Amino acid sequence: MAPTIGEEERYDVLAEVDKKAQTLVEQIKKSKHFIAFTGAGVSTSAGIPDFRGPEGNWTLRAQGRERGGEPVNTLQAIPTPRHMALVALQNRGILKYLVSQNCDGLHRRSGILPNKISELHGNTNREICKDCGKEYLRDYRAVASYEHSDHDHRTGRKCASCGGVLHDTIVNFDEFLPAIPLELARSNAKKADLCLVLRSSLTVPPANTIPESVGKRKSAKLAICNLQTTEIDKHSSLRIYAKTDDLMIKVMEKLEIPIPTFILQRHLVIEMETKGAQHKVTVSGVDVDGTSVTFLRSVKLEGSRRAARSEPFVINFRDDLESGAQLKLELEFMGHYGEPNLEVTHEYDAERNTETSHLLEYNPQTGEWKTSIQGGLDVIDLTGDDSMDLTSAVDALSV
């Protein structure tokens, strides 16, 4: 827990931050396997409080104070420049892996790929079936809505594939970290020649041993950006006292890589089955790796009196359709970013059952949707060279 009197935050002067940013850029350019490690502080500029900062959750609790104002809804939080900078570095192949202690879901929402991140403390938007292992991403907090103990992770929902009980993925005190994400994090740390820590107090084991293991190796470098001291500062080759947004903006400018605007991306799959004049349309959301994603409230077919309001979104109807007929579907979203309803079309093919994948991109700043038809979801490869594949991770755990 945090002390009653929180440690004072320190700030390097701007010239010193600029100098250290240049040093970090030079290290990034020389790096062959660059990883990043983020803590709760990485989301503070998105309005989500940290834990051990002067106004952190645990600091306030230790002081007997309550946080003023309305609590921030993590589902409405906009990923910050530091989040988006990491996405840009990932997309250019510069950042090989991200290890995060955060469970607010912002890294995944910002565009970090599922095979490029270990969420060591879980994700409030992700739940998993303990029977078959199927995962689900939700546009709501995937936790139980009823009174339960901290160690009862049942969410009250059932798996759509096998009917098994779904569990949340949050790691509470005195619980083990998820085995495979932890092994993937350790594997990437072993390969890393540069680790950048962004806004973590580095006090919680075993997560803090990931960057520490990099810093202890003579062949690797550890850079830490945090406003308070950490327990492993002595292992760092570069220590930066600055806001991480300020640092990453300077770093990206020096790398001449623009920080992208946050765009909410949704992948929508529409399947249509036909038997004579009987038609069945199924609408579902998926992630880039095929994981089921819940982001819709309802789906309505033009001309139909009723909308499908629960998953799976299935619409059955009878009609004599001609090949090439355009079926118009109105999508209603959860609306955390104020997303308006959107109309998408699906083309009927009289010769065969069809499936199409639509990429939906929403800009919260403009309130506008941009859509494109992909034909089929191009599922990402989870066994790339940059991160240990899942089979190897499981094998490593059994050694």
C-alpha positions in Angstrom: 0.0 0.0 0.0 1.0 3.6 -0.4 2.4 5.6 2.6 0.3 8.2 4.3 2.5 10.9 2.9 3.1 10.3 -0.8 6.6 10.9 -2.2 6.9 14.3 -3.9 7.0 14.2 -7.6 10.1 15.5 -9.4 10.4 17.2 -12.7 13.5 17.5 -14.9 13.9 20.9 -16.5 12.8 21.1 -20.1 16.3 21.2 -21.5 17.2 18.1 -19.5 14.1 16.3 -20.7 15.0 17.2 -24.3 18.6 15.9 -23.8 17.4 12.6 -22.3 14.8 12.2 -25.1 17.6 12.4 -27.6 19.6 9.8 -25.7 16.5 7.5 -25.7 16.0 8.0 -29.4 19.6 7.0 -30.0 19.1 3.9 -27.9 15.9 3.0 -29.8 17.6 3.3 -33.2 20.4 1.0 -32.1 18.0 -1.5 -30.4 17.2 -4.9 -32.0 14.5 -5.9 -29.5 12.9 -2.9 -27.8 10.2 -3.5 -25.3 8.1 -1.2 -23.1 6.7 -1.6 -19.6 3.7 0.5 -18.5 2.1 1.1 -15.1 -1.1 2.7 -13.9 0.4 6.2 -14.3 0.4 5.9 -18.1 -3.4 6.5 -18.1 -3.5 9.5 -15.7 -3.7 12.1 -18.5 -6.8 10.1 -19.8 -8.4 10.9 -16.5 -7.8 7.5 -14.8 -6.0 7.9 -11.5 -2.9 5.9 -10.6 -2.3 4.2 -7.2 0.8 5.6 -5.5 1.0 9.2 -6.9 0.1 12.2 -4.7 -3.6 11.8 -5.7 -3.4 8.0 -6.4 -6.1 5.7 -5.2 -4.0 4.1 -2.5 -2.5 7.4 -1.4 -5.9 8.9 -0.8 -7.0 5.7 1.0 -3.9 5.8 3.3 -4.7 9.5 4.1 -8.4 8.9 4.7 -9.4 11.2 1.8 -12.0 10.6 -0.9 -11.6 11.6 -4.5 -13.7 14.6 -5.4 -15.9 14.8 -8.5 -17.4 12.1 -10.6 -15.2 8.9 -11.1 -13.8 8.5 -14.6 -15.5 5.8 -16.7 -12.6 3.9 -18.3 -14.8 2.9 -21.2 -15.1 6.6 -22.1 -11.4 7.4 -21.7 -9.5 8.5 -24.8 -6.1 6.9 -25.3 -3.4 9.5 -24.7 -0.4 10.5 -26.9 1.8 8.1 -25.0 -0.7 5.2 -25.8 -0.8 6.2 -29.5 3.0 6.7 -29.7 3.5 3.0 -28.6 1.0 2.0 -31.3 2.9 3.9 -33.9 6.2 2.3 -32.8 4.5 -1.2 -32.8 3.1 -0.7 -36.3 6.5 0.2 -37.7 8.1 -2.8 -36.1 10.2 -0.7 -33.7 8.5 -1.7 -30.5 8.6 -5.5 -30.3 6.5 -6.1 -27.2 4.6 -4.3 -24.5 4.3 -5.5 -20.9 1.6 -3.7 -18.9 0.3 -3.7 -15.3 -2.8 -1.8 -16.5 -6.2 -3.4 -16.5 -8.1 -0.4 -18.0 -8.1 -1.9 -21.5 -6.7 1.3 -23.1 -3.7 -0.3 -24.7 -5.8 -2.9 -26.6 -8.4 -0.2 -27.5 -5.6 2.1 -28.8 -4.5 -0.5 -31.3 -1.8 -2.6 -29.6 -2.1 -6.1 -31.1 -3.1 -9.0 -28.8 0.1 -10.9 -29.7 2.3 -7.9 -28.8 1.2 -7.4 -25.2 1.1 -9.1 -21.9 -1.6 -7.6 -19.6 -0.1 -9.0 -16.4 -2.9 -7.8 -14.1 -5.7 -8.6 -16.5 -8.2 -6.5 -18.5 -11.5 -5.3 -17.1 -13.1 -5.7 -20.6 -11.9 -9.3 -21.1 -13.4 -12.6 -19.8 -12.5 -16.2 -20.4 -14.1 -19.6 -20.3 -12.4 -21.8 -17.8 -13.6 -25.0 -19.6 -12.7 -24.4 -23.3 -10.4 -21.3 -23.0 -12.4 -19.1 -25.4 -12.0 -15.4 -24.7 -14.4 -12.6 -25.0 -13.8 -8.8 -25.2 -16.7 -6.7 -24.0 -17.5 -3.0 -24.5 -18.5 -3.1 -20.8 -16.8 -4.1 -17.6 -16.6 -7.9 -17.8 -17.1 -8.5 -14.1 -20.0 -9.9 -12.0 -22.9 -7.5 -11.3 -23.7 -9.3 -8.1 -22.0 -9.2 -4.6 -19.0 -11.5 -4.6 -15.6 -12.0 -2.9 -12.4 -10.7 -4.5 -11.3 -14.2 -5.4 -14.6 -15.3 -7.0 -14.0 -14.4 -10.6 -17.2 -15.8 -12.1 -19.0 -13.1 -14.1 -22.4 -14.8 -14.2 -22.3 -15.3 -18.0 -21.9 -18.5 -19.9 -19.6 -19.4 -22.9 -21.4 -19.3 -26.2 -19.3 -22.2 -27.5 -19.4 -24.8 -24.7 -21.7 -23.3 -22.1 -18.9 -23.1 -19.5 -18.8 -20.5 -16.8 -17.0 -17.3 -17.8 -14.5 -15.7 -15.4 -13.1 -12.2 -15.4 -9.3 -11.8 -15.9 -8.5 -9.3 -13.1 -5.6 -10.3 -10.9 -6.3 -9.3 -7.2 -3.8 -9.2 -4.3 -2.4 -12.6 -3.3 -3.3 -14.1 -6.7 -0.9 -15.6 -9.2 -0.3 -13.7 -12.5 -1.6 -15.4 -15.6 1.0 -18.0 -16.6 1.2 -17.6 -20.3 1.3 -13.7 -20.4 3.9 -13.8 -17.7 6.1 -16.3 -19.6 5.7 -14.3 -22.8 6.8 -11.1 -20.9 9.8 -12.9 -19.5 10.7 -14.4 -22.8 10.7 -10.9 -24.5 12.6 -9.4 -21.5 15.4 -12.0 -22.1 15.7 -11.0 -25.7 15.4 -7.3 -25.0 18.4 -5.0 -25.4 16.3 -1.9 -24.4 13.3 -1.6 -22.0 11.4 1.6 -21.5 9.4 1.9 -18.3 6.6 4.5 -18.4 4.9 5.6 -15.2 5.2 2.6 -13.0 6.3 2.7 -9.3 7.9 -0.8 -9.9 7.0 -2.0 -6.5 4.7 -4.9 -7.2 6.3 -8.3 -7.8 6.7 -10.4 -9.8 5.8 -7.8 -12.5 8.6 -5.5 -11.5 11.1 -8.2 -12.1 10.5 -7.9 -15.9 12.2 -4.6 -16.4 14.7 -5.3 -13.5 15.9 -8.4 -15.4 16.7 -6.2 -18.4 18.5 -3.5 -16.3 20.7 -6.1 -14.6 22.2 -7.3 -17.9 25.3 -5.6 -19.1 24.3 -6.1 -22.7 20.9 -4.2 -22.3 19.7 -0.8 -21.2 16.8 0.2 -19.0 15.2 3.6 -19.3 12.7 4.7 -16.6 10.3 7.6 -16.9 8.5 8.2 -13.7 7.9 11.3 -11.5 8.8 9.4 -8.3 11.7 7.2 -7.5 11.4 3.5 -8.0 13.0 0.5 -6.3 15.1 -0.4 -9.4 16.4 3.0 -10.4 19.9 1.8 -9.6 19.6 -0.6 -12.5 18.6 2.1 -15.0 21.0 3.6 -17.6 18.6 6.5 -18.2 16.4 8.1 -15.6 13.8 10.6 -16.7 11.6 12.7 -14.4 8.9 13.9 -16.7 5.3 13.4 -17.7 5.3 10.5 -20.2 3.2 12.4 -22.7 5.8 15.1 -22.8 8.6 12.6 -23.2 6.9 10.5 -25.9 5.9 13.6 -27.9 9.6 14.7 -28.0 10.8 11.1 -28.8 8.4 10.8 -31.7 9.4 14.2 -33.0 13.0 13.2 -33.0 12.3 9.9 -34.6 10.2 11.8 -37.2 7.3 9.5 -36.6 3.8 11.2 -36.3 1.7 10.2 -33.4 -1.6 8.9 -34.8 -5.0 10.2 -33.8 -7.0 7.6 -31.8 -9.6 5.9 -34.1 -11.9 3.3 -32.5 -11.8 0.3 -34.8 -14.4 -2.4 -34.9 -14.5 -5.5 -37.0 -17.9 -6.7 -38.0 -18.7 -10.1 -39.5 -22.0 -10.7 -41.4 -23.0 -14.2 -42.3 -26.0 -15.1 -44.4 -27.5 -18.6 -44.8 -30.4 -19.3 -47.2 -32.6 -22.3 -47.7 -35.2 -21.6 -50.4 -37.0 -18.4 -49.3 -35.9 -18.7 -45.7 -32.9 -16.5 -44.8 -30.8 -16.2 -41.6 -28.5 -13.3 -41.0 -26.0 -13.4 -38.2 -24.0 -10.3 -37.1 -21.1 -10.5 -34.8 -18.0 -8.5 -33.6 -14.5 -9.9 -33.6 -11.0 -8.8 -32.8 -8.1 -9.0 -35.2 -7.2 -12.4 -33.9 -10.7 -13.7 -34.2 -11.6 -13.2 -30.5 -15.3 -12.5 -30.0 -16.0 -8.8 -29.2 -19.2 -7.3 -27.9 -19.8 -3.7 -29.0 -23.4 -3.7 -30.3 -26.6 -3.2 -28.5 -28.9 -4.1 -31.3 -29.1 -4.9 -35.0 -32.1 -4.2 -37.1 -32.8 -5.2 -40.7 -34.6 -2.6 -42.9 -38.2 -3.6 -43.3 -38.2 -5.7 -40.2 -40.4 -4.7 -37.3 -38.1 -6.1 -34.6 -34.4 -5.6 -33.8 -32.1 -8.3 -32.5 -31.1 -7.1 -29.0 -29.0 -9.9 -27.7 -26.0 -12.0 -28.8 -25.8 -13.8 -31.0 -27.5 -11.1 -33.2 -29.6 -13.4 -35.5 -32.3 -12.2 -37.8 -34.5 -14.7 -39.5 -36.9 -13.7 -42.3 -38.7 -15.0 -45.4 -38.5 -13.3 -48.7 -38.0 -14.0 -52.4 -34.7 -12.2 -53.0 -32.9 -11.7 -56.2 -29.2 -12.2 -56.4 -27.5 -8.9 -55.8 -30.2 -7.6 -53.4 -28.8 -5.2 -50.8 -29.8 -5.9 -47.2 -29.5 -2.8 -45.1 -28.7 -3.4 -41.4 -28.8 -0.6 -38.7 -26.2 -1.0 -36.0 -26.7 0.4 -32.5 -23.5 0.6 -30.5 -22.8 0.8 -26.7 -22.1 4.5 -27.3 -19.3 5.1 -24.8 -17.8 7.6 -27.2 -21.1 8.9 -28.4 -21.1 6.6 -31.5 -24.2 7.2 -33.6 -26.1 4.4 -35.3 -24.6 3.1 -38.5 -26.1 1.5 -41.6 -24.1 -1.2 -43.3 -25.2 -3.3 -46.3 -24.8 -7.0 -47.2 -25.2 -8.2 -50.7 -27.3 -11.3 -51.2 -25.9 -14.1 -53.4 -28.5 -16.6 -54.6 -25.9 -19.2 -55.4 -24.2 -19.6 -52.0 -24.1 -18.6 -48.4 -22.0 -15.6 -47.8 -19.8 -14.0 -45.2 -18.3 -10.5 -45.3 -16.1 -8.6 -42.9 -16.5 -4.8 -42.4 -14.0 -2.6 -40.8 -15.7 0.2 -38.9 -13.6 3.2 -37.9 -15.0 5.9 -35.6 -13.3 9.2 -34.9 -14.5 10.4 -31.4 -13.3 14.0 -32.3 -15.4 14.3 -35.4 -18.2 11.9 -34.4 -18.0 10.3 -37.8 -17.9 6.7 -39.0 -15.7 5.4 -41.9 -16.5 1.9 -43.2 -14.9 -0.5 -45.6 -15.6 -4.1 -46.7 -12.7 -6.5 -46.2 -14.3 -9.6 -47.7 -13.0 -11.7 -44.9 -11.2 -11.1 -41.7 -7.4 -11.3 -42.1 -6.6 -12.9 -38.7 -3.2 -12.0 -37.4 -0.5 -14.6 -36.9 -0.1 -15.2 -33.2 3.2 -17.0 -33.7 5.4 -14.3 -35.1 9.2 -14.2 -34.5 8.9 -11.1 -32.3 7.1 -12.8 -29.5 7.3 -16.3 -28.1 4.5 -18.4 -29.6 1.8 -19.8 -27.3 2.9 -23.4 -27.7 6.5 -22.5 -26.7 5.1 -20.6 -23.8 3.1 -23.6 -22.6 6.1 -25.8 -23.0 8.3 -23.4 -21.0 5.9 -23.5 -18.1 6.0 -27.3 -18.0 9.8 -27.4 -17.8 
